[in-house]
Amino acid sequence: MSKRKGNKADLAPSKHEKKGVGQFILGFFLLAYTLFCGLPILLVFISAFTDEVAITQNGFSYFPEKWSMSGINAVLRYGRQLLTSYGVTIFITVFGTALGLLVMSMFAYSISRKDFRLGKFLSVYLLIPMLFNGGQLSGYIIFTSYYHLKDSLWLLILPLCVSTMNVIILRTYIANSIPGELMEAAKIDGAGEYRTFFQITLPLLKPSLAAVGFMMATAYWNDWQNALLYITTDAKKPLQLLLVNIQKSIEFLLNNANVPASVRAAMGGNIPQYSSTMATVLVVIGPIMVVYPFFQKYFIKGLTVGSVKG
């Protein structure tokens, strides 16, 4: 018996060693993959501060021959309009995400209740826009001719406010992760549906709301097509549309031989096509890169916990 126990004791360290080696290999591959994903972002950052002539002659490089602020200056030259567009984009992102989370969480709570008579009807109604779409032209006619929302910030908020997939994620989280007995206990204590939702369900929805909210905020932040279709006033142009206009202006200067010498002199004698493109990308992704680490744990938890039956 002592011999057998001794053999088991001898085998234990080798198992731990194998486990440690496996974790080391997995960690190495994850680190390599992280660097592989991060290198393009680093290249964008470096290229935004690279001299345009160096990029034209040698291409994009992690070790440029010459540094320059011409690309950043081409973007910052818009000054006040850039700040205005930043403010519009931040307002749309914050207000649209908050409004969308409120509407979708209430919708998800309603269809998750088994005793709600219209639950099945609303579930089917929710799936219809996911399967069938009227198209961009019909949406433009409805919003401008019937709703009279041309050049309104509501057209940058409402089209992205409710998403079928996000409602499904929230409904699944409520059904699988929030005990039904808790809601029944609240009902026995005399709580109505609104009180049950706002005081019990909504606080427990925080991980899922954070995950869905981050996806919504990213969609609002990167949206430019709705602004291109509906927004005409400079004071209402979001950041993405402004950056598209900057790129179009640079392309016009490059393709037009009659550009005054004073304009080229203001650009430093050389119009920064590539470095300004990277500078616009940096202006767009910078805030998202800063915010994402704070939402990462909620983002992962919200997507995984709600998908597993507790």
C-alpha positions in Angstrom: 0.0 0.0 0.0 2.9 2.4 0.9 4.4 1.6 -2.5 1.2 2.6 -4.3 1.0 5.8 -2.3 4.6 6.6 -3.1 3.9 6.1 -6.9 1.0 8.5 -6.8 3.1 11.1 -4.9 5.8 10.7 -7.6 3.3 11.2 -10.4 1.7 14.4 -8.9 4.6 16.8 -9.7 4.8 15.7 -13.3 1.1 16.5 -13.8 1.6 20.0 -12.3 4.6 20.5 -14.5 2.6 19.6 -17.6 -0.1 21.9 -16.5 2.4 24.7 -16.0 4.0 24.1 -19.5 0.5 24.1 -21.1 -0.4 27.4 -19.5 3.0 28.9 -20.5 2.5 27.9 -24.1 -1.1 29.2 -24.1 0.0 32.5 -22.6 2.8 32.8 -25.2 0.3 32.3 -28.1 -2.2 34.8 -26.5 0.6 37.4 -26.1 1.7 36.8 -29.7 -1.8 37.2 -30.9 -2.3 40.4 -28.8 0.9 41.9 -30.4 -0.3 40.8 -33.8 -3.6 42.7 -33.3 -1.9 45.7 -31.7 0.8 46.3 -34.3 -1.6 47.8 -36.9 -2.8 50.3 -34.4 0.8 51.2 -33.5 1.5 51.7 -37.2 -1.5 54.0 -37.5 -0.2 56.1 -34.6 3.4 56.3 -36.0 2.2 57.0 -39.6 0.1 60.0 -38.3 3.4 61.6 -37.2 5.5 60.6 -40.2 6.6 63.0 -42.9 4.6 62.7 -46.1 7.6 62.5 -48.4 9.1 59.6 -46.3 5.8 57.7 -46.6 5.7 58.3 -50.4 9.3 57.2 -50.9 9.6 54.3 -48.4 6.0 53.4 -47.6 4.6 53.0 -44.1 7.3 52.0 -41.5 7.5 51.5 -37.8 10.9 53.4 -37.9 10.3 56.4 -40.2 13.2 58.4 -41.5 11.6 61.7 -40.6 8.8 62.8 -38.3 6.3 65.5 -39.1 3.1 67.1 -37.7 1.7 67.9 -41.2 -0.9 65.1 -41.0 -2.1 66.1 -37.6 -2.1 69.8 -38.5 -4.2 69.1 -41.6 -6.9 67.7 -39.2 -6.5 70.2 -36.4 -6.7 73.1 -38.9 -10.5 72.8 -38.8 -10.2 74.0 -35.1 -13.6 75.1 -33.9 -15.5 72.9 -36.3 -13.6 69.9 -35.0 -14.6 70.7 -31.4 -18.2 71.2 -32.5 -18.3 67.9 -34.2 -16.7 66.2 -31.2 -19.5 67.7 -29.0 -22.2 66.5 -31.4 -20.8 63.0 -31.6 -20.4 62.8 -27.8 -24.0 64.0 -27.2 -25.4 61.5 -29.8 -23.4 58.7 -28.4 -24.3 59.3 -24.7 -27.9 60.2 -25.2 -28.6 57.6 -27.9 -27.0 54.8 -25.9 -28.9 55.8 -22.7 -32.2 56.1 -24.6 -31.7 52.8 -26.4 -30.8 50.9 -23.3 -33.9 52.1 -21.5 -36.2 51.3 -24.4 -34.6 47.9 -25.2 -34.4 46.8 -21.5 -38.1 47.6 -21.0 -38.9 45.7 -24.2 -36.8 42.7 -23.1 -38.4 42.7 -19.7 -41.8 42.6 -21.2 -41.3 39.7 -23.6 -39.4 37.8 -20.9 -42.4 37.6 -18.7 -44.4 34.4 -19.3 -47.6 35.8 -18.0 -47.5 38.7 -20.5 -50.2 38.0 -23.2 -48.6 40.0 -26.0 -45.2 38.4 -25.4 -45.2 36.1 -28.4 -46.7 38.7 -30.7 -44.1 41.3 -29.8 -41.3 38.7 -30.2 -42.4 38.0 -33.7 -42.8 41.7 -34.4 -39.3 42.3 -33.1 -37.9 39.8 -35.6 -39.6 41.2 -38.7 -37.2 44.2 -39.2 -34.3 41.8 -38.8 -35.5 39.7 -41.7 -37.1 42.3 -43.9 -35.9 45.9 -44.6 -37.6 48.6 -46.6 -34.3 49.9 -47.9 -32.5 53.2 -47.6 -34.7 55.1 -50.1 -38.0 54.3 -48.3 -36.4 55.3 -45.0 -35.2 58.6 -46.5 -38.7 59.4 -47.8 -40.4 58.5 -44.5 -38.0 60.5 -42.3 -37.9 63.6 -44.5 -41.3 63.8 -46.1 -43.6 62.4 -43.4 -41.7 62.9 -40.2 -40.1 66.2 -41.3 -36.8 65.4 -39.5 -34.4 66.6 -42.2 -31.3 68.2 -40.7 -32.3 67.0 -37.2 -30.1 65.2 -34.6 -33.0 62.8 -34.0 -32.1 61.1 -37.3 -28.7 60.3 -35.9 -30.2 58.8 -32.8 -33.5 57.0 -33.6 -32.3 54.7 -36.5 -29.7 53.0 -34.2 -31.7 53.2 -31.0 -33.2 49.7 -31.0 -31.6 46.6 -32.4 -33.2 43.1 -32.5 -30.0 41.3 -31.5 -29.4 43.6 -28.5 -33.0 43.0 -27.3 -32.5 39.3 -27.6 -29.3 39.5 -25.5 -31.1 41.4 -22.8 -34.1 39.1 -22.8 -31.9 36.1 -22.5 -30.0 37.6 -19.6 -33.3 38.3 -17.8 -34.7 34.9 -18.4 -31.6 32.9 -17.5 -29.8 35.0 -14.9 -32.5 36.8 -12.8 -34.6 34.3 -10.7 -38.3 34.4 -11.5 -39.0 33.8 -7.8 -37.5 37.2 -7.0 -40.0 38.9 -9.3 -42.8 36.8 -7.8 -41.8 37.8 -4.3 -41.9 41.4 -5.4 -45.4 40.9 -6.8 -46.6 39.3 -3.6 -45.3 42.3 -1.6 -47.4 44.5 -3.8 -44.9 45.8 -6.2 -46.2 46.7 -9.7 -44.5 46.0 -13.0 -42.7 49.4 -13.2 -41.4 49.1 -9.6 -40.3 45.5 -10.2 -38.4 46.5 -13.4 -36.7 49.7 -12.1 -35.9 48.5 -8.5 -35.2 44.8 -9.1 -34.6 43.9 -12.7 -32.7 47.0 -13.9 -30.0 46.9 -11.2 -29.3 43.2 -11.9 -29.0 44.0 -15.6 -25.8 46.0 -15.2 -23.3 43.6 -16.8 -25.6 43.0 -19.8 -26.4 46.7 -20.1 -22.7 47.5 -20.1 -22.0 45.0 -22.9 -24.9 46.1 -25.0 -24.2 49.8 -24.2 -20.6 49.5 -25.4 -21.7 48.0 -28.7 -24.3 50.7 -29.1 -21.8 53.5 -28.2 -19.4 52.1 -30.8 -22.1 52.1 -33.5 -23.1 55.7 -32.7 -19.5 56.8 -32.6 -18.7 55.3 -36.0 -21.9 56.2 -37.8 -21.5 58.7 -40.7 -24.0 57.5 -43.4 -27.1 58.9 -41.6 -25.3 62.2 -41.2 -24.3 62.2 -44.8 -27.9 61.7 -45.9 -29.7 64.0 -43.5 -27.4 66.6 -41.9 -26.7 69.8 -43.8 -25.8 72.3 -41.0 -22.2 72.5 -39.9 -23.2 72.9 -36.3 -24.9 69.5 -36.4 -22.2 67.6 -38.3 -20.8 64.7 -36.2 -17.1 63.9 -36.1 -17.2 61.0 -38.6 -18.9 63.2 -41.3 -16.3 66.0 -40.7 -13.4 63.6 -41.2 -15.0 62.2 -44.4 -15.2 65.8 -45.6 -11.6 66.4 -44.7 -10.5 63.4 -46.7 -12.6 64.6 -49.7 -11.0 68.1 -49.5 -7.5 66.6 -49.5 -8.4 64.4 -52.5 -9.8 67.5 -54.3 -6.5 69.4 -53.7 -4.5 66.5 -54.9 -6.5 66.0 -58.1 -6.9 69.7 -58.9 -4.0 71.2 -60.8 -5.3 74.8 -60.3 -4.8 74.8 -56.5 -3.4 78.2 -55.5 0.2 78.2 -54.3 -0.9 79.9 -51.0 -3.0 76.8 -50.2 0.0 74.5 -50.8 2.2 76.8 -48.7 -0.3 76.6 -45.8 0.0 72.8 -46.0 3.8 73.0 -45.8 4.4 72.8 -49.5 3.2 69.2 -49.7 -0.4 68.0 -49.2 -0.3 65.2 -46.6 -2.5 62.5 -48.1 -1.4 59.4 -46.2 -0.4 60.9 -42.9 -3.6 62.9 -42.7 -5.6 59.7 -43.4 -3.9 58.1 -40.4 -4.4 61.2 -38.3 -8.2 61.0 -39.0 -8.2 57.3 -38.0 -6.3 58.3 -34.8 -8.8 61.0 -34.0 -11.7 58.5 -34.4 -10.3 55.5 -32.5 -8.6 57.4 -29.7 -11.6 57.9 -27.4 -12.8 54.3 -28.0 -9.3 53.0 -27.0 -9.4 55.0 -23.8 -12.9 53.9 -22.8 -12.8 50.2 -23.7 -10.5 49.0 -20.9 -13.0 50.3 -18.3 -15.9 48.3 -19.9 -14.0 45.2 -20.8 -14.9 43.1 -17.8 -18.6 44.1 -18.0 -18.5 43.5 -21.8 -17.3 39.9 -21.4 -19.5 39.1 -18.4 -22.6 40.5 -20.0 -22.2 38.4 -23.2 -21.3 35.2 -21.4 -23.4 35.1 -18.2 -26.7 35.7 -20.0 -26.1 32.9 -22.5 -25.6 30.2 -19.8 -28.6 28.8 -17.9 -27.9 29.5 -14.2 
